[in-house]
Amino acid sequence: MTNTSPAPRLRAAGLATRTAIEDAARTLFAERGFDGASVRAIAAEAGVDPALVIRHFGSKEALFLRTVDTSLGIGSVLDGPLETVGRRLVAYFLDPGRPVIRKRYVALAQAAHHDQVREEMVRHTAETYVAPLAPRLTGEHRELRVALAVGQLGGLLNLLFLQRDPIVTAADPEVVIATYGDAIQRLLTPEDT
């Protein structure tokens, strides 16, 4: 007896719909940020009913977290010598060859007031920055110092990408890297500076 059940075809159609929604969301979140990419716009871009977006992902926030890379590719920057990590971090985010970083940061900042996104950002800070760096530091309050360095870095990204502060955006990148990178470094290795 042959199984003529439509279940495999439905599963394939469901996977195709989910993939189309993810692709559309990835594109629109990158182009418009979190606030500018509505569920309706994502559904239209994917060619599906808006109800399917919610059915597949539960919320706009969950779809956002599924499709936006929150890591910003920072792992390799943290692997190098501890004594120069401050400048390397700043240089990484100032690199004009990484325009996607600005878009991702703006999208994350716009969505940070949503509990689910904020929780992911806290998890990301703990896993991406605190976990690899804190054990390498010496002295007291190692985890706190890493978290504060991440906050300091976030302040720079806010000035650059959200406020587009004319003083900071017009400054020589090498001066920003040295000045701000050394300020971050003092949090991480205060006895070395």
N, C-alpha and C positions, 0 to 999 in steps of 0.2 A: 504494500500500500504506500502510495506516494504522499508525502506531507505537502499540502498546498497552502499551508498557513502563510498569511501575509506578514507575520511578525518580523522575519529578517528584512524585508523591504521597508517596513515601517521603522525599524531600528536604523537602517541606512538613511532613510529620509530624515529621521530625528537627528542623526549625527551630522548630516549635511546642513540642516537648519541651524544647529548649534554652532557649527564651524562658520557659517555665513554670518551669524550674529557676532561671533567673536571677531571675525575679520573686520566687519563694519565698525564695531566698537573700538577696536585697536586704531583704525584709521581716524575716526571722528574724535576720540579722546586726544589723539596726537595733534590733530588739526585745530580743534576747538576748545580743548581743555575739558575738565569735568563738567563745569556749569554749562558750557556751550553745546554739549552733546546730549541731547534729550533722548529718552527711550524711544519716542516716536521717530526721531531722526535716525537713530541706530536701526530701528526696524525698517524704515523706508530704504535705507542704504542696503540692508540685507535682503530686502524684498519679502519681508514677512509681516505678519500682524504684530502690533506692539504687545499683545497679550502673550505671544510666544517668547518674547524677551524675558518677561517676568516668570513665565512657566519654566523656562530652562535655567534661569540664574537666580531667581528669587527677588533680586533688587538691582537697581542701577549700581549701587556700591559694590555688590558682589561681582557683577560683570566687570566693573572697573578694575577691581583687584585681580580678577582672572586674566585681564588682557593688558594691563599696564605693568611693565617691568619695574618694580620698586627698588631693585638692587642698584640701578644706575651703573652697574659694572665696576664697582669700586674695589672688589676683592684683591685684584692684582696690585693696586696702589698700596694697600695695607701690608702686603707681604714683604716689602723691601725693608731697608734699615730703619730702625725705630727713630734714629737721630734726625732723619730728614723727612719724616712722614707728614709733618705740618705743611711744608712747602709742596710736597708731592700732591697732597690732597687739594690744595688751592689750585695748583697748576692743572690738575685733572679737570676741575670744574670750569676753569677759564679757557681750556683748550677750544679754539674756534672750530676744530675738526670734529667736535661732538655736539652738533646743534640739537640732537634729540634730548640731551640732558636738560636743556632749558624747558622744552615742552613737557617732559616728564615731571620735572620739579613743579612747574606751574600747575599742572593737572593735580598732582598730589597736594599741593598747598591749597588749592581750591576745594578739594574734597576732605580736608583734614578735620572739618567740623562734624563729619559723620562718624559715629562711634566705631563702626566696622573698619573704616579707613584709618582712623586714629589708632585703633588697636593694632592694625597691621604695621603702621609706622613705628609704634613702640616696639613691636616684635622685631621689626627690621633693624632698628637701632641696636637692640640687644644682641641679635645674631650676627649682624654684619660688621658692627664697629666694636661693641663692648666685648663680646666673646673672644675675638681674635687679638684685640689690643691690650685689654686689661691684664692678662697673665704675663705679658711682656714688660709691663711697667714695674717700677720699683716705688717704694714709699707707700704712704697711706692714701686711702680713698681712690684707689685705682679705677674702679667702675665709675664712680662719680666724675672723675677727671675726664674719662673718655666721653661720657654722656654730655658733659659741659663743652667739650671740644666739638662734638656733633652739633650742639646748639649754636656754638660760635660759627661753625661752618654754615648752618642754616641761615644765620643772620646775613652772611655775605651773599648767599644765594638769593635771599629776599631782596637785598639792595640791588643786585644785578638783574634778576629775572622778573620780579614783581614790580618793584618800585622804579626800576631802571634809573637809579640815582645818577645824575649827570656827572657828579664828582668821581664816583667809582667807575662808571662805564667809560669815562674819558681818560682815566689814569693809565699809565704805562702798565701793562700786565705783569711785567717783571717786578715792578715796585710793589704791586698788590700781592704777588706771590711771596715776595720776601717779607713784606711788612705783616701781612695777615697770616702767612704760613708760620712765621716765627711766633706770633701771638698764640696760635693753636699749639705750637710745639711747647711753649712754656707751660701749658696745662698738662701736657703728656709727659714731659721730661723736665720738670722744674729745676732739678739739681744739675742738669747739663747746660742750662742757658744762663 
